[in-house]
Amino acid sequence: MANHLIMNFNTRDLTEHQSDFIVLGSGIAGFFTALLAARLGAAVTVITKRTTQDSNTDKAQGGIAAAMDADDSPDLHYSDTLLAGAGLCDCEAVRILVHEGPRRVLQLMDMGARFDFEGGRLALTREGAHSCRRILHACGDATGAEIQRILNQQALAEKNIEVLERHFAVDLLVKDNVCRGVLAYDEQGDRLKVFRSRAVILSTGGLGQLFDHSTNPDVATGDGIAMAYRAGAEVMDMEFIQFHPTVFNLPGAPRFLISEAVRGEGAYLRNRSGDRFMPGYHELAELAPRDVVVRAILEEMRREQESAVYLDLRHLDGELVLRRFPNIHRTCLEHGLEITRDMIPVAPAAHYMMGGVKTNYFGETNIERLYACGEVACQGVHGANRLASNSLLDGLVYGGRIAERTAGLWREPMPVRVDFASQMSAPGDTVNHNEVREELRRLMSMYVGPARDRQGLEQVLDYMSGLTRLESTAARTIQGAELRNRLLVSRLVAETALMRTESRGGHFRNDYPRPRESWLKHIILRK
C-alpha cells in the first residue's frame, strides 16, 4: 500500500490514458504552459477540476504588471517587488520575473489578448507599492477574463492539447521519487482513471476557500499543495497568505473583489466617520503594500466597532470611473450602489497564497518529473507579501520556463510502467463533510486570518487533531477527498504560522507584532 494515496484503487482495474505531459489546472499558468509545450511538439492533456472558466485568472480584475513603458524599467519593477516582499523575496527569482515578464506579455498579446490602449499606447495604471504606472489592463477591469478567453480559445483549438473538464485530480502517482502520472476521478463517467505521462505540471491555483470570505472561486481548496505534500514534495512559506484589503462587504450580498486599481486611480479609504485614514498609517497612503492596508482597515473597523470601511470614488471624474471599472460599476449597481455617488463598503478577504510547492527557477520540485507553476508553486518570488498584479506575470514567466526546460522530453522513452494500489480501511463512522468543512473555515477565518496569536493557532490545530481518523481511512467520494485536502493544507498553514514568532508581510502575530532579523529565512516542510 502506498501511504500517500487517499482512495482505494488498483491501476490494473482502471481505464488508462497516456500523454507526454499532464497539466493540472486551466488558469493562466496551466494553459500558457500547455500551449507552449504543445507548440514545441508535446502531446498535452489538461485536467481541470470544474470547467475552464473556474479559475482565479478569470476573476482577476486589476491587470498584469510588466515594465512595458519607456518611463519604466525591469530594475524599478525589481525594487518594488523586493520592497513589498518584506525581506523574504528570492532576488534571482524576482530578477527572472521582471526581466522575462515583458517578453511573455508580448507572447500573450501575439496569441490575441486585447489589452486596453490609449492614444496608440498601452493604457497603464498604478497599484499599491508600485513606483510608477505599469499595470496593463483589459476591458477596463476584466483583465483576467480577457486572458482566460484567449487562452481557452487557443488551447481548445490546439491539436496537441486535450482538455478534460470535471476531472478531480485525487493523487500524484509517485514511485522511487519519480512522478509517473495522476489518479483522477471523472465526474461525468463516475469512475477513477489513471493518467500516465513523462511529466506532471501542477498549476492548480490557491487555497482561498479555506476561509469564510475569499476572492477565489469555489475550486480553490489547496488540492495541488495537498497532493504534492502527500507524495513527498517540499512546501515553503505556507504561513504567508495575502488578504486583499478591499472586497465588497454589504450584508446579504456576495463578496467580490474591488480592484486595487480603483485606489491606483485615486480612490480614498474612509472610515464610518468619513475620515480618510490611510495617510496616518503609511506615507504611500492608499497605495501602501497590501499587508499594511489590511492591518489599517482592521484597526479602523476594530476602533469603530464596524464590519467595513468605505472606498470613496466620488471626487474622481465620473466618465473615467465608468470607463475604467465597468464591471465593478455594474455589480455595485445591482446592489443599489452608484459608485460615482455612493461609497463602497469593503473589508479584507483571503486572496492569494505566497507559499506553496517549493520549486527551483525552472519549476522543478524535489520529485523528479513533477513541476509546479502559478499560485500553487513557491520559488520565493513573492516573499512575504506579493506585489499587486505580479501573480498573472508569475504564471506566464515560470510556466513558460517549464515548457522550455522540458522541450524534447517527449522524445525520450515513456517511463517503465509501474502499477499502483491502495487498500485503506473504510471510515468507521459517517463524517458530515459539510459540517466539518464549515467549522474548519470558521476556525481558519477566526484564528489564521490577517491577525493571529499562539492561543488561536493552537485551538485550530487541536480541532484538526480530533479528525485524525479521516487521515487513516479511505476517502470514498470527491467531497471526502477535497475535505482531506482542506484539512491537510489548513494544518500546514496553521503549523507554520505557529512556528514563525514574528510579524512579516502577510503573516501578522498579535503576540509578536514586529519583524525579527532572526526570522529572515523560510520554513520548508516535507512529509
Secondary structure, DSSP 4 states (H G I P E B T S, - for coil): --TT--S-EEGGGSEEEEEEEEEE--SHHHHHHHHHHHHTT--EEEE-SS-TT-SHHHH--S-EE---STT--HHHHHHHHHHHTTT---HHHHHHHHHHHHHHHHHHHHHT----EETTEE-EE--TT-SS--EE-STTT-HHHHHHHHHHHHHHH-TTEEEE-SEEEEEEEEETTEEEEEEEEETTTTEEEEEEEEEEEE-----GGGSSSBSS-TT-S-HHHHHHHHHT--EE-TT-EEEEEEEE--TTS---B--THHHHTT-EEE-TT--B-GGGT-TTGGGS-HHHHHHHHHHHHHHHT-S-EEEE-TTS-HHHHHHH-HHHHHHHHHTT--TTTSPEEEEEEEEEES-EEE--TTSB-SSBTEEE-GGGEESSSSTTSPPTTHHHHHHHHHHHHHHHHTTTGGGSPPPPP---EE-PPPPSS---HHHHHHHHHHHHHHHSSSSB-HHHHHHHHHHHHTTHHHHTS---SHHHHHHHHHHHHHHHHHHHHHH--S-BTTB-BTTB-S--GGG-S--EE--
